[in-house]
Amino acid sequence: MHGKIETEKTLRKFLDKTLQYLSNKKGFLGIDNKFNFKEKVVVVPFGLEKTVSYGSGTKNGPKEIIKASHQVELYDEELNCEPFRKIGIKTLKFFKIDKNIKKALKKIADINNRLLTKKLFPMTLGGEHSITAGCIVPFVKKYKKICILHFDAHADLRENYNGEKFSHASAMRRCLDYKNVSIISFGIRNISQEEIPFLKKNKSRINIFWAKDKAKWNFKKFKRLIKNKTVYLTFDVDGLDSSIMPATGTPEPGGLLWDEALSIIKIATKNSNIVGADVNELAPIKGFNSYNFLVAKLVYKILSLKFLSKN
């Protein structure tokens, strides 16, 4: 018991030290420091990079997303306002990430748990996709059922990859370790033979809108699947077509384009309750800032639609 109390004290100290905000000007969107608001959203930079298997650089993703966000126009012509004024967005200061992947995932779980207890919406910027298994832990505990809206080129249903159970290639498999989790995936166009038996066995919990069927996607079915669900959104940027998003570890042709991705997100925000999100797998390419900008705008758009689309 004494050891447990000491562990909890250590955790509280860590969280108190970690959960400090950047100034508005240095944080996501680069808002003027004179602007004062009560936050609803906390952007968490979490550049975990431990299991990448092809291209590297995801550890630099959060920094470059935040930097690019300072160039994103604050006014949204579709929503006819500057969404940040109605939302309130703060950004955590950068903090050290454990080298041990289990400890790292425990850390992001603890951070999200603290944010949830404060009734804040966590938006985590990765880092590799393995972060999601840590991000969702407090959501799994809080909600009776949680549906993951999953954008990706890959199914991520392997039991392990290169001997690592918490690999980015196992991100959704680790989420499905929790019995109250279901998944709706969009853009999948790369799956291994070893994942197929698990997919078939769990077809009641996994719905995949395959990229090859993009022209025939049934959005009425998607609306039914997600209607009134509690949803956690995870967006691996390799879900986007490699022509617009080559800055990722495993770029794949045949993926989602910008408007297609937003159409799916709009259906989700209007018909379900999105309670948290992560955007991951940006591997910045030096000199090609347009890819960083795309991801920064995507993050802002997800938050804007989440909080304002129903209005």
Secondary structure as UniProt FT lines:
FT   HELIX           2..18
FT   TURN            24..26
FT   TURN            28..29
FT   TURN            33..34
FT   STRAND          41..46
FT   HELIX           58..60
FT   HELIX           61..69
FT   TURN            70..71
FT   TURN            77..80
FT   HELIX           83..87
FT   STRAND          89..92
FT   HELIX           101..117
FT   TURN            118..119
FT   STRAND          121..126
FT   TURN            129..130
FT   HELIX           131..135
FT   HELIX           137..142
FT   STRAND          146..151
FT   TURN            162..163
FT   TURN            165..166
FT   HELIX           168..170
FT   HELIX           171..175
FT   TURN            176..177
FT   TURN            179..180
FT   STRAND          181..188
FT   HELIX           193..195
FT   HELIX           196..201
FT   TURN            202..205
FT   STRAND          206..210
FT   HELIX           211..216
FT   HELIX           219..226
FT   TURN            227..228
FT   STRAND          230..236
FT   HELIX           237..239
FT   TURN            242..244
FT   HELIX           258..271
FT   STRAND          273..280
FT   TURN            286..287
FT   HELIX           289..308
FT   TURN            309..310
//
